[in-house]
Amino acid sequence: MIKKVSLLTALSVTAFSGWAQDSADSLVVTANRFEQPEKTVLAPTSVVTREDIERWQSTTVVDVMRRLPGVDTAQNGGMGQYSSLFIRGTNSSHVLILVDGIRLNQAGVTGASDLSQFPIALVQRIEYIRGPRSAVYGSDAIGGVVNIITTRAKDGTTLNAGVGSHGYQNYGGSTQQTLGETTRVTLAGDYTYTKGFDVVADGNNGGVPQTDRDGYMNKTIYGALEHAFSDQWSGFVRGYGYSNRTAYDAYYSPNALVDTRQLYSQTWDAGLRFNEDIFHSQLLSSYSHSKDFNYDPHLGRYDATATLDEIKQYNVQWTNSVDVGHGNIGAGIDWQKQSTEPNTNYVPNAYDIRNTGVYLTALQKFGDITLEGAARSDDNSQFGRHGTWQSSAGWEFIDGYRFIASYGTAYKAPNLGQLYGLYGNDHLDPEESKQWEGAFEGLTAGVNWRVSAYRNDVDNLIDFNNNLQEYYNVGKARIKGVEATASFDTGPVMHTVSYDYVDARNAATNQLLDRRAKQQVKYQLDTQIYDFDWSLTYHYLGTRYDTDFGTWPSQKVKMGGVSLWDVAVSYPVTSHLTVRGKIANLFDKDYETVYGYQTAGREYTLSGSYTF
């Protein structure tokens, strides 16, 4: 008799049996690189599903992230414009962006990933961990980790279309089918376009004001093949690519107005999984290639005035975990190579950086005590070995109430531009951080809540020396903060609330760091009235400071706080067809997240999806 192989059995990874898992508790993999119930993660964690994205009717990844605790976003205008993501007051280069557990190859020589360029059509789930995670992942994970997951949860086909303000259009489709019982195929494509609006408010950003629309266009394609060879062994091949074109207001270049960005990105990965009772293992390799042009459209991408940021990235990961007692132990090896082409964004020659990391993670529960720890050693071809570690302890002192304490070290390696660029310095050391956090969490009268206080000291910050005309290690940041979150239901209404207080300062000058709001309040209300699903979002963005580059010398400017409201509604016309509508910035507030760049004002979108 031949035993049938189930794809679901082969692809699943059993959560360790030592935990009494609630069927409603989702599983996460990002915190410790092994699968565990979300409620067992000691670090503050948020999970966004595709259903959340559709309910909020978010059209960009930046819009999704700005709703989450600890996140502050800054963007040079509307859709597709350059964005920065600040987690708990750290720099935008201090957040590690993963796609399906693999480091996103988009930072290039700048060192910070721009999520405005990542297509939301690819996003099926986001796992977001706050706090240091370099002991698990290596460089960049000082403020936190964002893992974008592209794998669909279930089979089916979806066709979608939408229109909106500023000439916004979106058309897409995706299908996932299981062939027999052992093979699954996924295909998806998407097209997004907007005419945009003139993003420069008054020219005070130091650029060249242009009274034109600054639009955006994206084309995305995705494919995946998964196959179960047996109940223990399975494999997959996956690939996706996207092409983006963004118009912005020009910066000065002799004999040119450089005001267009063209980004080409492709990623391929393949993996082999083994699952046997308490042991789980995965071997994964990936290749990605990113070409990022900035140019004058009248002169073309290959004119002498254009710049090109071209990066190739190779990754190999071997991850393992074993269920032990009331917990799990994980260990693995990461290898990465990043290489540049000659004349990449002021890097005159071809260079590459190699990094090999070995890590160990553990989580164990002893009665009312939960302990978590991780340690990692990275061997980098540029600066040698670097070690990081972290530990956390949780004590459930009363049933349903827990105290958590944690400490962790993290680091950020210098990027290719800082090392080898026109003003580079190949003697740079990594930026390093130490973070302490204490938290209480519990369930009181139906309210799930958590209150955290943290401190993060970041040393060896890399800055630019105007006198020496090169990068150097000089800066130090001191960040203190409080984060409070709560979720509860009142009848058919679901409420999610967060409050953030962040005091992020330059430790030498005591000045507040740019573009970080000192206070934020976020409130999400979701409910169903008859067959209409309603979503109401409130966001208070507190006072921030920025730098006015339109003066000489540049000077600090204060940007006032603002209250923003979004409302979205959806209606299932049939069991297959759903129509949706949204008004963003309901009261048409005029505000900026980057000084000199205006935001969209009130926007409308209307969309529909058909599933079968």
For each residue, the residues with C-beta under 8 A, 3 or more apart:
1:
2:
3: 231
4: 181
5: 9 10 181 182 228 229 230 231
6: 9 10 181 182 228 231
7: 10 11 178 181 182 183 184 226 227 228 234
8: 11 12
9: 5 6 12 228 231
10: 5 6 7 182 228 229 230 231 232 233 234 273 275
11: 7 8 226 228 234 273
12: 8 9 275
13: 29 34 35 273 275 280
14: 17 35 275 277 280 323
15: 19 21 27 35 36 37
16: 19 36 278 323 324 326 327 328
17: 14 278 323
18: 323 325 326 327 365
19: 15 16 36 37 40 326 365
20:
21: 15 25 37
22: 25 37 39
23:
24:
25: 21 22 37 38 39
26: 37 38 47
27: 15 35 36 37 38
28: 31 35 36 37 38 41 45 47 127
29: 13 33 34 35 36 101 127 147
30: 33 98 101 127 128 129 145 147
31: 28 36 41 43 45 127 129 133 136
32: 36 41 136 328 330 361 363 372 374
33: 29 30 101 136 137 319 321 330 332 359 361
34: 13 29 280 319 321 328 330 361
35: 13 14 15 27 28 29 280 321
36: 15 16 19 27 28 29 31 32 40 41 328 363
37: 15 19 21 22 25 26 27 28 40
38: 25 26 27 28 41 45 47
39: 22 25
40: 19 36 37 363 365 370
41: 28 31 32 36 38 45 129
42: 370 372 392 393 394 404 406
43: 31 129 130 131 133 392 406
44: 69 70 129 130 131 439 450 452 483 485
45: 28 31 38 41 127 128 129 130
46: 68 69 126 127 128 130
47: 26 28 38 125 126 127 128
48: 52 53 64 68 125 126 128
49: 52 53 124 125 153
50: 53 54 123 124 125 152 153
51: 54 55
52: 48 49 55 56 64
53: 48 49 50 56 58 64 120 123
54: 50 51 57 570 580 609
55: 51 52 526 533 535 568 570
56: 52 53 63 64 67 535 537 566 568
57: 54 535 568 570 580 581 582 605 607
58: 53 61 63 64 120
59: 63 79 120 162 164 168 170 192 605
60: 63 64 79 115 116 120
61: 58 64 65 115 116 118 120 123 148
62: 65 66 73 75 83 85 115 116
63: 56 58 59 60 66 67
64: 48 52 53 56 58 60 61 67 68 120 123 126
65: 61 62 68 71 73 85 115 126 128 146
66: 62 63 71 72 73 539
67: 56 63 64 71 522 524 537 539
68: 46 48 64 65 71 128 498 522
69: 44 46 130 483 485 498 500 522
70: 44 87 88 130 144 483 498 500
71: 65 66 67 68 85 86 87
72: 66 85 86 87 89 500 502 515 516 517 520
73: 62 65 66 83 84 85 86 593
74: 83 84 86 515 593 594
75: 62 78 81 82 83 84 116 593 594 597 599
76: 81 82 83 199 205 248 594 597
77: 81 196 197 199 200 214 248 597 598 599 600
78: 75 81 166 194 196 197 199 214 216 599 600
79: 59 60 116 168 192 194 196 216
80: 116 117 194 196 215 216 218 244 246
81: 75 76 77 78 116 199 214 216 246 248 597
82: 75 76 114 116 248
83: 62 73 74 75 76 114 115 116
84: 73 74 75 92 112 114 515
85: 62 65 71 72 73 92 95 113 115 146
86: 71 72 73 74 89 90 91 92 95 143 515 516
87: 70 71 72 90 94 95 130 143 144
88: 70 130 131 143 144 454 456 479 481 483 500 502
89: 72 86 143 456 477 479 481 502 503 504 513 516
90: 86 87 94 95 142 143 144 433 456 458 477 479 504
91: 86 94 112 142 143 412 458 461 477
92: 84 85 86 95 112
93: 107 110 111 112 140 412 415
94: 87 90 91 140 142 143 412 431 433 458
95: 85 86 87 90 92 113 140 141 142 143 144 145 146
96: 103 133 137 139 140 141 144 145 146
97: 103 104 106 113 115 146 148
98: 30 101 102 103 104 137 145 146 147 148
99: 102 104 118 122 147 148 150 267
100: 147 148 149 150 151 238 269
101: 29 30 33 98 147 284 317
102: 98 99 267 269 284 286 288 315 317
103: 96 97 98 140 313 315 336
104: 97 98 99 107 113 118 148
105: 265 267 288 289 290 311 312 313 338
106: 97 113 114 117 118 263 265 290 292
107: 93 104 110 111 112 113 311 415
108: 290 292 309 310 311 344 345 415 416 417
109: 309 311 340 344 345 346 347 415 416 417 418 421
110: 93 107 309 345 415 417
111: 93 107 412 414 415 417 418
112: 84 91 92 93 107
113: 85 95 97 104 106 107 118
114: 82 83 84 106 117
115: 60 61 62 65 83 85 97 118
116: 60 61 62 75 79 80 81 82 83
117: 80 106 114 242 244 246 263 265
118: 61 99 104 106 113 115 122 123 148 242
119: 122 123 190 192 218 220 242
120: 53 58 59 60 61 64 123
121: 172 174 188 190 192 220 222
122: 99 118 119 148 150 188 190 220 222 240 242
123: 50 53 61 64 118 119 120 126 148 149 150
124: 49 50 149 150 151 152 153
125: 47 48 49 50 148 149 151 153
126: 46 47 48 64 65 123 146 147 148 149
127: 28 29 30 31 45 46 47 145 146 147 149
128: 30 45 46 47 48 65 68 144 145 146 147
129: 30 31 41 43 44 45 133 144 145 147
130: 43 44 45 46 69 70 87 88 143 144 483
131: 43 44 88 143 144 406 408 435 437 454
132: 135 141 142 388 390 408 409 410 433 435 456
133: 31 43 96 129 136 137 141 144 145 390 408 410
134: 137 138 139 140 141 142 376 388 390 408 409 410 411
135: 132 359 361 374 375 376 388 389 390 408 409 410
136: 31 32 33 133 141 145 359 361 374 376 390
137: 33 96 98 133 134 140 141 145 334 359 376
138: 134 141 334 355 357 359 376 378 388
139: 96 134 355 378 411 412 413 430
140: 93 94 95 96 103 134 137 412 413
141: 95 96 132 133 134 136 137 138 144 145 410
142: 90 91 94 95 132 134 410 411 412 431 433 435 456 458
143: 86 87 88 89 90 91 94 95 130 131 456
144: 70 87 88 90 95 96 128 129 130 131 133 141
145: 30 95 96 98 127 128 129 133 136 137 141
146: 65 85 95 96 97 98 126 127 128
147: 29 30 98 99 100 101 126 127 128 129
148: 61 97 98 99 100 104 118 122 123 125 126
149: 100 123 124 125 126 127
150: 99 100 122 123 124 222 224 238 240
151: 100 124 125 186 224
152: 50 124 155 174 176 186
153: 49 50 124 125
154: 176
155: 152 176 177 178 184
156: 175 176 611 612
157: 173 174 175 176 611 612
158: 173 174 175 609 610 611
159: 172 173 609 610 611
160: 170 171 172 173 607 608 609 610
161: 170 171 172 607 608
162: 59 168 169 170 171 580 605 606 607 608
163: 168 169 170 605 606 607
164: 59 168 169 194 603 604 605 606
165: 168 600 602 603 604 605
166: 78 194 195 196 197 213 600 603
167: 193 194 195 196 215
168: 59 79 162 163 164 165 192 193 194 603 605
169: 162 163 164 191 192 193 194
170: 59 160 161 162 163 190 191 192 193 607
171: 160 161 162 190 191
172: 121 159 160 161 188 189 190 191 220
173: 157 158 159 160 188 189 190
174: 121 152 157 158 186 187 188 189 222
175: 156 157 158 186 187 188
176: 152 154 155 156 157 184 185 186 187
177: 155 184 185
178: 7 155 181 183 184
179: 182 183 184 185
180: 183
181: 4 5 6 7 178 228
182: 5 6 7 10 179 227 228 229
183: 7 178 179 180 225 226 227 228
184: 7 155 176 177 178 179 224 225 226 227
185: 176 177 179 224 225 226
186: 151 152 174 175 176 222 223 224 225
187: 174 175 176 222 223
188: 121 122 172 173 174 175 220 221 222 223
189: 172 173 174 220 221 222
190: 119 121 122 170 171 172 173 218 219 220
191: 169 170 171 172 218 219 220
192: 59 79 119 121 168 169 170 216 217 218
193: 167 168 169 170 215 216 217 218
194: 78 79 80 164 166 167 168 169 215 216 217
195: 166 167 213 215
196: 77 78 79 80 166 167 199 213 214 215 216 247
197: 77 78 166 213 214 598 600
198: 210 211 212 213 214 249 598
199: 76 77 78 81 196 214 248 249 597 598
200: 77 203 205 207 209 210 249 596 597 598
201: 204 592 596 597 598
202: 209 596
203: 200 207 208 209 550 596
204: 201 548 549 550 551 595 596
205: 76 200 549 550 594 595 596 597
206: 251 549 550 554 596
207: 200 203 249 250 251 252 596
208: 203 249 250 251 252 257
209: 200 202 203 249
210: 198 200 249 250 257 259
211: 198
212: 198 247
213: 166 195 196 197 198 247
214: 77 78 81 196 197 198 199 246 247 248 249
215: 80 167 193 194 195 196 246 247
216: 78 79 80 81 192 193 194 196 244 245 246 247
217: 192 193 194 244 245
218: 80 119 190 191 192 193 242 243 244
219: 190 191 242 243
220: 119 121 122 172 188 189 190 191 240 241 242
221: 188 189 240 241 242
222: 121 122 150 174 186 187 188 189 239 240
223: 186 187 188 238 239 240
224: 150 151 184 185 186 236 237 238 239
225: 183 184 185 186 236 237 238
226: 7 11 183 184 185 234 235 236
227: 7 182 183 184 234 235 236
228: 5 6 7 9 10 11 181 182 183 231 233 234
229: 5 10 182 233 234 235
230: 5 10 233
231: 3 5 6 9 10 228
232: 10 274 275 276
233: 10 228 229 230 272 273 274
234: 7 10 11 226 227 228 229 272 273 275
235: 226 227 229 270 271 272 273
236: 224 225 226 227 270 271 273
237: 224 225 268 269 270
238: 100 150 223 224 225 268 269 270
239: 222 223 224 266 267 268 269
240: 122 150 220 221 222 223 266 267
241: 220 221 264 265 266 267
242: 117 118 119 122 218 219 220 221 263 264 265
243: 218 219 262 263 264 265
244: 80 117 216 217 218 261 262 263
245: 216 217 260 261 262 263
246: 80 81 117 214 215 216 260 261 262 263
247: 196 212 213 214 215 216 259 260 261
248: 76 77 81 82 199 214 259 260 261
249: 198 199 200 207 208 209 210 214 259
250: 207 208 210 253 257 258 259 296
251: 206 207 208 258
252: 207 208
253: 250 256 257 258 296 305
254: 305
255: 305
256: 253 296 299 303 305
257: 208 210 250 253 296 298
258: 250 251 253 294 295 296 305 306 307
259: 210 247 248 249 250 296 297
260: 245 246 247 248 293 294 295 296 297
261: 244 245 246 247 248 292 293 294
262: 243 244 245 246 292 293 295 301
263: 106 117 242 243 244 245 246 290 291 292 293
264: 241 242 243 289 290 291 292
265: 105 106 117 241 242 243 288 289 290 291
266: 239 240 241 288 289
267: 99 102 105 239 240 241 286 287 288
268: 237 238 239 286 287 288
269: 100 102 237 238 239 284 285 286 287 315
270: 235 236 237 238 284 285 286
271: 235 236 282 283 284 285
272: 233 234 235 282 283 284
273: 10 11 13 233 234 235 236 280 281 282
274: 232 233 279 280 281 282
275: 10 12 13 14 232 234 279 280 281
276: 232 279 280
277: 14
278: 16 17 322 323 324
279: 274 275 276 320 321 322 323
280: 13 14 34 35 273 274 275 276 320 321 322
281: 273 274 275 318 319 320 321
282: 271 272 273 274 317 318 319 320
283: 271 272 316 317 318
284: 101 102 269 270 271 272 315 316 317 318 319
285: 269 270 271 314 315 316 317
286: 102 267 268 269 270 313 314 315 316
287: 267 268 269 312 313 314 315
288: 102 105 265 266 267 268 312 313
289: 105 264 265 266 310 311 312 313
290: 105 106 108 263 264 265 309 310 311 312 313
291: 263 264 265 308 309 310
292: 106 108 261 262 263 264 308 309 310 345
293: 260 261 262 263 301 306 307 308
294: 258 260 261 306 307
295: 258 260 262 299 300 301 303 305 306 307
296: 250 253 256 257 258 259 260 299 300 303 305 306
297: 259 260 300
298: 257
299: 256 295 296 303 305 306
300: 295 296 297 303 306
301: 262 293 295 306 308
302: 306
303: 256 295 296 299 300 306
304:
305: 253 254 255 256 258 295 296 299
306: 258 293 294 295 296 299 300 301 302 303
307: 258 293 294 295 345 346
308: 291 292 293 301 341 343 344 345
309: 108 109 110 290 291 292 344 345
310: 108 289 290 291 292 340 341 344
311: 105 107 108 109 289 290 338 339 340 344 416
312: 105 287 288 289 290 338 339 340
313: 103 105 286 287 288 289 290 336 337 338 339
314: 285 286 287 336 337
315: 102 103 269 284 285 286 287 334 335 336
316: 283 284 285 286 333 334 335 336
317: 101 102 282 283 284 285 332 333 334 335
318: 281 282 283 284 332 333
319: 33 34 281 282 284 330 332
320: 279 280 281 282 330 331 332
321: 33 34 35 279 280 281 328 329 330 331
322: 278 279 280 328 329 330
323: 14 16 17 18 278 279 327 328
324: 16 278 327 328 329 364
325: 18 364 365
326: 16 18 19 364 365 366
327: 16 18 323 324 362 363 364 365
328: 16 32 34 36 321 322 323 324 362 363 364
329: 321 322 324 360 361 362
330: 32 33 34 319 320 321 322 359 360 361 362
331: 320 321 358 359 360 361
332: 33 317 318 319 320 358 359
333: 316 317 318 356 357 358
334: 137 138 315 316 317 355 356 357 358 359
335: 315 316 317 354 355 356 357
336: 103 313 314 315 316 354 355 356
337: 313 314 352 353 354 355
338: 105 311 312 313 352 353 416
339: 311 312 313 350 351 352 353
340: 109 310 311 312 344 347 350 351 352 416 420
341: 308 310 344 350
342: 347 348 349 350
343: 308 347 348
344: 108 109 308 309 310 311 340 341 347 416
345: 108 109 110 292 307 308 309 417 421
346: 109 307 417 421 422 423
347: 109 340 342 343 344 351 416 417 420 421 422 424
348: 342 343 422
349: 342 420
350: 339 340 341 342
351: 339 340 347 416 419 420
352: 337 338 339 340 381
353: 337 338 339 380 381 382 413 416 419
354: 335 336 337 380 381
355: 138 139 334 335 336 337 378 379 380 381 413
356: 333 334 335 336 378 379
357: 138 333 334 335 376 377 378 379
358: 331 332 333 334 376 377
359: 33 135 136 137 138 330 331 332 334 374 375 376 377
360: 329 330 331 374 375 376
361: 32 33 34 135 136 329 330 331 372 373 374
362: 327 328 329 330 371 372 373 374
363: 32 36 40 327 328 370 371 372
364: 324 325 326 327 328 370 371 372
365: 18 19 40 325 326 327 369 370 371
366: 326 369 370 371
367:
368: 395 396 397
369: 365 366 393 394 395 396
370: 40 42 363 364 365 366 393 394 395 396
371: 362 363 364 365 366 391 392 393 394
372: 32 42 361 362 363 364 391 392 393 394 406
373: 361 362 389 390 391 392
374: 32 135 136 359 360 361 362 389 390 391
375: 135 359 360 387 388 389
376: 134 135 136 137 138 357 358 359 360 387 388 389
377: 357 358 359 385 386 387
378: 138 139 355 356 357 385 386 387 388
379: 355 356 357 384 385
380: 353 354 355 383 384 385 386 413
381: 352 353 354 355
382: 353 413 414 419 426
383: 380 386 413 414 428 429 430
384: 379 380
385: 377 378 379 380
386: 377 378 380 383 411 413 430
387: 375 376 377 378
388: 132 134 135 138 375 376 378 408 409 410 411
389: 135 373 374 375 376 408 409
390: 132 133 134 135 136 373 374 406 407 408 409
391: 371 372 373 374 406 407 408
392: 42 43 371 372 373 404 405 406 407
393: 42 369 370 371 372 404 405 406
394: 42 369 370 371 372 402 403 404
395: 368 369 370 402 403 404
396: 368 369 370 399 400 401 402
397: 368 401 402 403
398: 401 442
399: 396
400: 396 442 443
401: 396 397 398 440 441 442 443
402: 394 395 396 397 440 441 442
403: 394 395 397 438 439 440
404: 42 392 393 394 395 437 438 439 440 441
405: 392 393 437 438 439
406: 42 43 131 372 390 391 392 393 435 436 437 438
407: 390 391 392 434 435 436 437
408: 131 132 133 134 135 388 389 390 391 434 435
409: 132 134 135 388 389 390 432 433 434 435
410: 132 133 134 135 141 142 388 432 433 435
411: 134 139 142 386 388 430 431 432 433
412: 91 93 94 111 139 140 142 430 431
413: 139 140 353 355 380 382 383 386 430
414: 111 382 383 418 419 428 429 430 431 462 471
415: 93 107 108 109 110 111 418 419
416: 108 109 311 338 340 344 347 351 353 419 420 421
417: 108 109 110 111 345 346 347 420 421 424
418: 109 111 414 415 421 424 425 428 462 471
419: 351 353 382 414 415 416 424 425 426 428
420: 340 347 349 351 416 417 424 426
421: 109 345 346 347 416 417 418 424
422: 346 347 348
423: 346 464 469 470 471
424: 347 417 418 419 420 421 470 471
425: 418 419 428 470 471 472
426: 382 419 420
427:
428: 383 414 418 419 425 462 471 472 473
429: 383 414 460 473
430: 139 383 386 411 412 413 414 460
431: 94 142 411 412 414 458 459 460 461 462 473
432: 409 410 411 458 459 460
433: 90 94 132 142 409 410 411 456 457 458 459
434: 407 408 409 456 457
435: 131 132 142 406 407 408 409 410 454 455 456 457
436: 406 407 454 455
437: 131 404 405 406 407 452 453 454 455
438: 403 404 405 406 452 453 454
439: 44 403 404 405 450 451 452 453
440: 401 402 403 404 450 451
441: 401 402 404 448 449 450 451
442: 398 400 401 402 448 449
443: 400 401 446 447 448 449
444: 447 449
445:
446: 443 488 489
447: 443 444 486 487 488
448: 441 442 443 486 487 488
449: 441 442 443 444 484 485 486 487
450: 44 439 440 441 483 484 485 486
451: 439 440 441 482 483 484
452: 44 437 438 439 482 483 484
453: 437 438 439 481 482
454: 88 131 435 436 437 438 479 480 481 482 483
455: 435 436 437 478 479 480 481
456: 88 89 90 132 142 143 433 434 435 477 478 479 480
457: 433 434 435 476 477 478 479 507
458: 90 91 94 142 431 432 433 461 476 477 478 479
459: 431 432 433 476
460: 429 430 431 432 473 475 476
461: 91 431 458 473 474 475 476 477
462: 414 418 428 431 471 472 473 475
463: 471 472 474 475
464: 423 470 471 472
465: 468 469 470 471 472 474
466: 469
467:
468: 465 472
469: 423 465 466
470: 423 424 425 464 465
471: 414 418 423 424 425 428 462 463 464 465
472: 425 428 462 463 464 465 468
473: 428 429 431 460 461 462
474: 461 463 465
475: 460 461 462 463 506 508
476: 457 458 459 460 461 506 507 508
477: 89 90 91 456 457 458 461 504 505 506 507 513
478: 455 456 457 458 504 505 507
479: 88 89 90 454 455 456 457 458 502 503 504 505
480: 454 455 456 502 503
481: 88 89 453 454 455 500 501 502 503 504
482: 451 452 453 454 499 500 501
483: 44 69 70 88 130 450 451 452 454 498 499 500 501
484: 449 450 451 452 498 499 500
485: 44 69 449 450 496 497 498 499
486: 447 448 449 450 495 496 497 498
487: 447 448 449 494 495 496 497
488: 446 447 448 495
489: 446 492 493 494 495
490: 493 495
491:
492: 489 527 528
493: 489 490 525 526 527
494: 487 489 524 525 526 527
495: 486 487 488 489 490 523 524 525
496: 485 486 487 522 523 524 526
497: 485 486 487 521 522 523 524
498: 68 69 70 483 484 485 486 520 521 522
499: 482 483 484 485 519 520 521 522
500: 69 70 72 88 481 482 483 484 517 519 520
501: 481 482 483 518 519
502: 72 88 89 479 480 481 516 517 518 519 520
503: 89 479 480 481 512 518
504: 89 90 477 478 479 481 512 513 516
505: 477 478 479 509 510 511 512 513
506: 475 476 477 509 510 511 512 513
507: 457 476 477 478 510
508: 475 476
509: 505 506
510: 505 506 507
511: 505 506 545 556
512: 503 504 505 506 516 518 545
513: 89 477 504 505 506 516
514: 544 545 546 547
515: 72 74 84 86 544 545 546 593 594
516: 72 86 89 502 504 512 513 544
517: 72 500 502 520 541 542 543 544 561
518: 501 502 503 512 542 543 544
519: 499 500 501 502 540 542 543 561
520: 72 498 499 500 502 517 539 540 541 542
521: 497 498 499 538 539 540
522: 67 68 69 496 497 498 499 537 538 539 540
523: 495 496 497 537 538 539
524: 67 494 495 496 497 535 536 537 538
525: 493 494 495 534 535 536 537
526: 55 493 494 496 533 534 535 536
527: 492 493 494 533 534
528: 492 531 532 533 534
529: 532 534
530:
531: 528 571 572
532: 528 529 569 570 571
533: 55 526 527 528 569 570 571
534: 525 526 527 528 529 567 568 569
535: 55 56 57 524 525 526 566 567 568 569
536: 524 525 526 565 566 567 568
537: 56 67 522 523 524 525 564 565 566 567 568
538: 521 522 523 524 563 564 565
539: 66 67 520 521 522 523 563 564 565 566
540: 519 520 521 522 561 562 563 564
541: 517 520 544 561 562 563 564 591 593
542: 517 518 519 520 561
543: 517 518 519 558 559 560 561
544: 514 515 516 517 518 541 558 559 593
545: 511 512 514 515 556 557 558 559
546: 514 515 556 557 559 594 595
547: 514 554 555 556 557 595
548: 204 551 554 555 556 557 595 596
549: 204 205 206 554 596
550: 203 204 205 206 596
551: 204 548 554 555
552:
553:
554: 206 547 548 549 551
555: 547 548 551
556: 511 545 546 547 548
557: 545 546 547 548 595
558: 543 544 545
559: 543 544 545 546 591 592 593 595
560: 543 591
561: 517 519 540 541 542 543
562: 540 541 589 591
563: 538 539 540 541 589
564: 537 538 539 540 541 585 586 587 589 591
565: 536 537 538 539 585 586 587
566: 56 535 536 537 539 582 583 584 585 586
567: 534 535 536 537 582 583 586
568: 55 56 57 534 535 536 537 580 581 582 583
569: 532 533 534 535 580 581 582
570: 54 55 57 532 533 578 579 580 581
571: 531 532 533 578 579 580
572: 531 575 577 578
573: 577 578 579
574: 577
575: 572
576: 610 611 612
577: 572 573 574 608 609 610
578: 570 571 572 573 608 609 611
579: 570 571 573 606 607 608
580: 54 57 162 568 569 570 571 605 606 607 608 609
581: 57 568 569 570 604 605 606 607
582: 57 566 567 568 569 604 605
583: 566 567 568 586 602 603 604
584: 566 600 602 603 604 605
585: 564 565 566 588 589 599 600 601 602 603
586: 564 565 566 567 583 602
587: 564 565 602
588: 585 601 602
589: 562 563 564 585 601
590: 598 599 601
591: 541 559 560 562 564 599
592: 201 559 595 596 597 598 599
593: 73 74 75 515 541 544 559 597 599
594: 74 75 76 205 515 546 597
595: 204 205 546 547 548 557 559 592
596: 200 201 202 203 204 205 206 207 548 549 550 592
597: 75 76 77 81 199 200 201 205 592 593 594
598: 77 197 198 199 200 201 590 592
599: 75 77 78 585 590 591 592 593
600: 77 78 165 166 197 584 585 603
601: 585 588 589 590
602: 165 583 584 585 586 587 588
603: 164 165 166 168 583 584 585 600
604: 164 165 581 582 583 584
605: 57 59 162 163 164 165 168 580 581 582 584
606: 162 163 164 579 580 581
607: 57 160 161 162 163 170 579 580 581
608: 160 161 162 577 578 579 580
609: 54 158 159 160 577 578 580
610: 158 159 160 576 577
611: 156 157 158 159 576 578
612: 156 157 576
